[in-house]
Amino acid sequence: MDLRFTSQEDAFRAEVRAFIQKEMPPAIANAMTIQEGSDPEIWGQVRALRKKLAVKGWIGMSWPKEYGGMGASLVMQAVFKEEMAYWRCPGIDPQAYQLGPAIIIHGSEEQKKKYLGATLRAEITWCQGFSEPNAGSDLASLQTRAVKDGDDFLITGQKIWTSYAHVADSIHLLARSDPEAPKHRGISYFLFPTNLKGITIKPIRQMDNGHGFNEVYFENVRVPKSALFGELNRGWYVATTTLDFERSNIAGSAGTRRNLDDLIAFCKSNPVGRRALANPIMRNRAADLAIKIEVARMMAYKVLSIQSAGKVPNMEASIAKLFSSDMSAEVQSFAIELLGMVGAIDTGSKYAPMNGQVCRGYLRTGCKVGGGSPEIQRNVIAQRGLGMPR
Ligand SMILES: Cc1cc2nc3c(=O)[nH]c(=O)nc-3n(C[C@H](O)[C@H](O)[C@H](O)COP(=O)(O)OP(=O)(O)OC[C@H]3O[C@@H](n4cnc5c(N)ncnc54)[C@H](O)[C@@H]3O)c2cc1C
């Protein structure tokens, strides 16, 4: 087994790093603690940065060349994501990675023409309308309705936890189109703009006071037949393609590595931190976390190698996701324990360590639910991986 990157991949990593260091406004890196999207000025800078990344061709790196992508390997894409995550560069719409390739596979010619180029040029920001108040882990129980009305559909219902809906131009949404069919077989998938009549977007304030999520209400929202993504009532199967396109969790371990690096650097430069690190138990824990971050990276590379061989990861993706999200939460808890009351000082105070990241990071440890909760990952590992009964 040779885990080294090729010289071409190393050179690309250096190019991405140099780009970020030159082009990313410092305010954006610091603003990650305030959550992007909620501050119009910062969001404007994020959009401008996305346009520059688009010019480099890095938004649809792994898309086939005929669709405007670079046809780059998944490894090159992973190198890119690792650098972006490590430097906290929010330059890519995460949906571009997931939805774009799904449109290439399942989209109509009209949808490909309308959305692929615009996504690649960073002209569209997407949001994902999947979860509902009573349909999260059990997504197929969703109740938002799509009722045929002549050549159109009327969408009525509610979505929740919709990240970036407040800044998105378009939504990809699942709705129940046949209430009589078994639950997975009566769902259709739609692509449409977020400014249609009948759509109301309400912010959800997180306990760290950030605004990344929304509730989105649909009241008889009229969408044309051309908004249907894939076949009628077969939306579930198209949605699994969308979700399959981001499973390695490469970015997760790179982001956590950055959090630990920043924490240690802060501790070395600060009397409170130096005192905390003088405690051998704390030093041992920091070392354990550094090991876990390396393990998480190797797990992500394993998933990547399965994907690169054209296979679909299964238990491996769940193991990587579960391990890396638990480890990320552990780093946040460790930071709070290490710095004590100083760690609890929030953004906005000149005394806040790392611009409040310790405090905000700890308040966000619940984020490990996103993309599939720990219990659901354990179910996948037990049932699909170990062949245990449901
Ligand atoms: C950071 C973040 C971003 C998100 N962004 C989006 C987005 O853009 N669009 C979108 O549609 N959704 C989004 N979500 C929502 C996310 O997909 C859901 O939170 C997730 O699917 C869990 O659903 P739920 O919140 O309804 O919890 P539930 O499914 O109600 O789960 C509640 C608890 O019960 C446990 N549980 C549920 N079922 C089982 C079971 N069968 N066995 C054992 N335990 C079980 C869960 O593990 C969890 O602990 C986001 C969530 C987060 C945290």
PDBQT file of the ligand as one rigid body, heavy atoms in Angstrom, charges set to zero:
ROOT
HETATM    1  C1  LIG A 401     -25.249  21.064  10.341  1.00  0.00    +0.000 C 
HETATM    2  C2  LIG A 401     -26.518  20.492   9.733  1.00  0.00    +0.000 A 
HETATM    3  C3  LIG A 401     -26.901  20.895   8.467  1.00  0.00    +0.000 A 
HETATM    4  C4  LIG A 401     -28.080  20.400   7.915  1.00  0.00    +0.000 A 
HETATM    5  N1  LIG A 401     -28.470  20.858   6.670  1.00  0.00    +0.000 NA
HETATM    6  C5  LIG A 401     -29.589  20.365   6.097  1.00  0.00    +0.000 A 
HETATM    7  C6  LIG A 401     -30.012  20.829   4.808  1.00  0.00    +0.000 A 
HETATM    8  O1  LIG A 401     -29.402  21.719   4.204  1.00  0.00    +0.000 OA
HETATM    9  N2  LIG A 401     -31.124  20.299   4.266  1.00  0.00    +0.000 N 
HETATM   10  C7  LIG A 401     -31.845  19.315   4.893  1.00  0.00    +0.000 A 
HETATM   11  O2  LIG A 401     -32.813  18.851   4.308  1.00  0.00    +0.000 OA
HETATM   12  N3  LIG A 401     -31.510  18.889   6.144  1.00  0.00    +0.000 NA
HETATM   13  C8  LIG A 401     -30.403  19.384   6.758  1.00  0.00    +0.000 A 
HETATM   14  N4  LIG A 401     -30.027  18.967   8.019  1.00  0.00    +0.000 N 
HETATM   15  C9  LIG A 401     -30.922  18.058   8.749  1.00  0.00    +0.000 C 
HETATM   16  C10 LIG A 401     -30.354  16.663   8.925  1.00  0.00    +0.000 C 
HETATM   17  O3  LIG A 401     -30.362  15.961   7.727  1.00  0.00    +0.000 OA
HETATM   18  C11 LIG A 401     -31.217  15.989  10.011  1.00  0.00    +0.000 C 
HETATM   19  O4  LIG A 401     -30.992  16.705  11.214  1.00  0.00    +0.000 OA
HETATM   20  C12 LIG A 401     -30.849  14.540  10.204  1.00  0.00    +0.000 C 
HETATM   21  O5  LIG A 401     -31.235  13.798   9.089  1.00  0.00    +0.000 OA
HETATM   22  C13 LIG A 401     -31.543  13.969  11.474  1.00  0.00    +0.000 C 
HETATM   23  O6  LIG A 401     -32.898  14.186  11.425  1.00  0.00    +0.000 OA
HETATM   24  P1  LIG A 401     -33.690  14.871  12.647  1.00  0.00    +0.000 P 
HETATM   25  O7  LIG A 401     -32.991  16.144  13.000  1.00  0.00    +0.000 OA
HETATM   26  O8  LIG A 401     -35.128  14.952  12.243  1.00  0.00    +0.000 OA
HETATM   27  O9  LIG A 401     -33.523  13.886  13.874  1.00  0.00    +0.000 OA
HETATM   28  P2  LIG A 401     -34.346  12.533  14.112  1.00  0.00    +0.000 P 
HETATM   29  O10 LIG A 401     -34.299  11.690  12.886  1.00  0.00    +0.000 OA
HETATM   30  O11 LIG A 401     -35.676  12.861  14.681  1.00  0.00    +0.000 OA
HETATM   31  O12 LIG A 401     -33.458  11.853  15.219  1.00  0.00    +0.000 OA
HETATM   32  C14 LIG A 401     -33.525  12.224  16.605  1.00  0.00    +0.000 C 
HETATM   33  C15 LIG A 401     -32.650  11.249  17.385  1.00  0.00    +0.000 C 
HETATM   34  O13 LIG A 401     -33.189   9.918  17.262  1.00  0.00    +0.000 OA
HETATM   35  C16 LIG A 401     -32.195   9.032  16.760  1.00  0.00    +0.000 C 
HETATM   36  N5  LIG A 401     -32.792   8.053  15.836  1.00  0.00    +0.000 N 
HETATM   37  C17 LIG A 401     -33.659   8.321  14.819  1.00  0.00    +0.000 A 
HETATM   38  N6  LIG A 401     -33.974   7.181  14.169  1.00  0.00    +0.000 NA
HETATM   39  C18 LIG A 401     -33.275   6.176  14.768  1.00  0.00    +0.000 A 
HETATM   40  C19 LIG A 401     -33.160   4.773  14.527  1.00  0.00    +0.000 A 
HETATM   41  N7  LIG A 401     -33.818   4.164  13.527  1.00  0.00    +0.000 N 
HETATM   42  N8  LIG A 401     -32.331   4.048  15.339  1.00  0.00    +0.000 NA
HETATM   43  C20 LIG A 401     -31.631   4.655  16.357  1.00  0.00    +0.000 A 
HETATM   44  N9  LIG A 401     -31.716   5.982  16.624  1.00  0.00    +0.000 NA
HETATM   45  C21 LIG A 401     -32.519   6.740  15.845  1.00  0.00    +0.000 A 
HETATM   46  C22 LIG A 401     -31.224   9.911  16.011  1.00  0.00    +0.000 C 
HETATM   47  O14 LIG A 401     -29.939   9.335  15.932  1.00  0.00    +0.000 OA
HETATM   48  C23 LIG A 401     -31.222  11.189  16.851  1.00  0.00    +0.000 C 
HETATM   49  O15 LIG A 401     -30.346  11.043  17.949  1.00  0.00    +0.000 OA
HETATM   50  C24 LIG A 401     -28.882  19.472   8.639  1.00  0.00    +0.000 A 
HETATM   51  C25 LIG A 401     -28.507  19.110   9.918  1.00  0.00    +0.000 A 
HETATM   52  C26 LIG A 401     -27.349  19.617  10.477  1.00  0.00    +0.000 A 
HETATM   53  C27 LIG A 401     -26.981  19.218  11.881  1.00  0.00    +0.000 C 
ENDROOT
TORSDOF 0
